[in-house]
Amino acid sequence: MKSISILGLATSLFTVAKAHSLFTTLYINDMKQGQGDGTCVRQNTDLSHATSPVRDLSSDDMACGVSGTVPVNYTCPAPAGAKLTFEYRLYPNRASGGFIDESHKGPVAVYAKRLSSPSADATGPGWFKLWGEGYDMEADKWATEKIIDTNGLLSIQIPTALPAGNYLFRPEVVAMHNVTPEVEPQFYIGCAQVFIESSVSGDLGIPSEKSVSIPGYLQKDDPSVTYNIYKDEEYADPKKPYPMMGPEPFAPATVLKAASGKVTHQTEGGISDSCLLVNGNWCGVEVPSYTNNLTGCWNAVKDCWSQADACWAQQLASGGRNCKVWGEKCKDIDAHCTAKDFTGPPAYELKSNDFPAPGPIPAAVNADDVSQDNTSSEVPRTTRVVVTSSVPVTVTVIPTPSSSSSTSLESIPDFTLRPTSTAQPSQTSKPKPHCGGRRRRQARQRQ
Ligand SMILES: [Cu+2]
């Protein structure tokens, strides 16, 4: 009997330990970026531990997660004021559904940092919080529980007055269920590499108290870090409010301007037009052409398979579905070489094998307050942004904008999303998060 109960305990510990989560997928204005998951997203490249949390508050991994100090190949362009959506998954390759186990209660936030280039340091100063939520006493819900309700999808609006340039956007999901004086919360963090294409330029003008260094912005004994979500005698109804982690949110003043402003476009890190297929941060390009030449045909096959190998080598925990699609193309060319008459690579339509979004893309959590931060800066508002233009433009700072202020900004006519698969909200019922042993299949089914 004793051995059975020990086994049972071991099994449940194992299951809890595995019921983690990973930020896998970025959407910009409801469109999935690239053609597979993981495009423009820094994920833990150790596939078997990709969903594991970061717990050491002083670790560089706090910035963008494990492997997060290494930039990925692609940076996704986003127009000023775009909506970013971060998809978190219990199973990174969606072998099964779910966001995070229900036991993993805690605050959620989104941070950003402006970079001088996509390869600039993720760690260190310059981080600011765009939005954060802890425990909602009225709804009796932790922020993590609200994201379970939205199928692991968290949307944020880029403040319209953020200057053009390279940024890291860092969703932060924190699980407090195991916290003790010795054990820190679990941090589920990752970063999206985004280039904001905007006519706004200049300094961010973050007030010093809202600009933090990561790691370093949290200490082991911060009340937000040591908060005991179960401690009823101290936090009995009405519960003591959860003291939110990190600094107060920041968003620069909203800028309205004439539509003639010159938009700064991305110049490095974009997905090339020559990419036929994208998987994570890999892209496949057309094989060398050939005509009626067997050597040329076999060279094309060789080139195709070496690209497939590179795809598999770079696959992330979110999967290699499009590496498989690419391999089908290689097989077709191979068959073509052995056929009697050939005139060049066979016409081949590469169709991305992509998941639709796990549910409707939610509205931005900060839609009401993206541009309210005008109170604490020492710098006069009108000097905090510079609009680049060949003709005079009008700059108006709106101190108390409404949530719909972004709609009055110029549209950016020459911004085009890549021809990616559309994230189509499915109406299927919410997958039940699980910590039990019912579905312990690991996310190892990489095709
Ligand atoms: Cu966990």
Residues whose N, C-alpha, C, O or C-beta is under 5 A from the ligand:
A	BS01	CU	V16 A17 A19 H20
